[in-house]
Amino acid sequence: MQGGSYTIGEFARRMGLSPRTIDFYTRQGLLHPEQPSHGYRHYSEGDRRRVALIKQLQARKFSLQEIRRVLDSYDRQNTPSAVETMEQIVLDLDRLREIIQQTSPLPSGASQPAMRAVATEALQKATALCSLLVTLLQEMPLA
């Protein structure tokens, strides 16, 4: 282990995961280790932060596709600031609240199981988002 560069075994031990899990994340494109000429992959501190975020998102029931989108947004050069992102979330939530309030209740029996499934999934994702926001606020230093 040199200057934050870890082999897959060292990295897996440090992250509390199996090398197989690290390999899976790499194959899925969630991690991008360096691969020098000798062929061994080396994981960095940036990869460590990515795995920590992956574990947080998985614990909150985000799918791999959703996790990939979150990680991809961090990788883009022109990513909006955290403040801009939070402002956009507030606007999106306000818009969603308006849509829900304008939606009239369905007649009895009409697609209630489908509506219940969609509402349950939306509630799970909203709960996960709230949990992430709470974690973010707890980690922010007070100004």
N, C-alpha and C positions, 0 to 999 in steps of 0.2 A: 504494500500500500504506500504509494508515493504521492504526497501533495494532493490528496483528495482523489486519487485514481485507484479504483478498486477492481480486482478480478471479480468474476461472477460469484465465486464462492465467498469471498470477503464481503462483497456487497450484499449478498443474500443474508449472511449472518448479521451484518450491521443493521439491516432493515427488518430482521425477524421473519424472513420469508424463505422459502425453499429456492434453490437455483432454478428449479423447473418453473416456478412462478415468475421469476425475473426473466427467464427465457421467453415465457409466454407473453409478458408485457413487451419485450423487445420485438417478437414476431408480429405482435399486433400494432406495432408502430407507436407505442406509448413511450418507449425509451429509445434513445439514440446514442448508444455507447460508441466510443472511438474504437476502431479496429486497426491498430498498427500492423506493420508488415508481418510480424510474427504470428498473426492470426487470433490472438486472444483479445476478447473484448474488454475494454476498460470503462468502468462506470465512474461518473464524476459527482461532485457535490450537487450540480444541477439535476442529475438523475435522482439523487437522494431526495431532493425537494419534490420532484415529480412523483416519486413513489409515495411520499408522505401525503401528497394531495390525492393521488389515486386511491389510497387506503381510506382517506376521509370521505371521498365521494362514494366509494363502494359501501362504506358503513351507512351512508345515507340513501342507499338503494338506487344510485344513478347507474344507468346501463353503460356498457363499454362504449357505445356510440356517443352517448352524452359526455362521458369522460374524455373521449378523444376530442370532441368539440371544445370543451373547456381548455384542454391542453393546447390545442391548435390556436386558440385565441391568445394564449400567452406567448406563443411562438411568433405571431405576426408582428412585423415592425411597427405598423401604425395602429397598434392596439390602443383603444381609448383609456384614459386614466381611470383609476378606481372610482373617483368621484363621478366622472361621466357615466361609468357603468352603473353605479348605484342610482344616479338620477334617472337613467333609462329604465331600470327595474321599477322604480316608483311610478313612472309614467305607464309602463306596461301593466302594473298591478291596478292602477286607477282605471285604465281602459278595460281590463278584465272585469273589474267590479261593476262597471257600467253595463257591460254586456250581460253579466249574470242577472243584474237587477231588471234589465229590460226583457229578459227571456221569460215568457209566460210559462206557468206550470203545464206539464203535459196532461192530456186527458188520462183518466185512470186506465191502467193497463197498456198504454201505448208506449212501447220501447222502454219501459221502466228498468228492466234488467240492464239494458245497454247504457242508459243514462246513469244508473247507479255505478256501473263499472267505470265509466268515464269520470264521474264525479269523485270516485274513490281514488283513481290514479292521479287526478288533479290535486286532491287533498294531500296525497303522499308526497308529490313533488313540491307543493307549497310548504309542507312541513319541513322537507329537506332543505329548501331554500332558506326558511326561517332559521333553521339550525346552523346553516353555514353563515348567515348574517350575524347570528349571535356570537359564533366563534370568531368571526372577523372583528366584531366590536370588542370582544374581550382581549384580543391580541393587539389592538391599537393602543398606542401610548396616549395618555391624556395630555392635551395641549395646554 
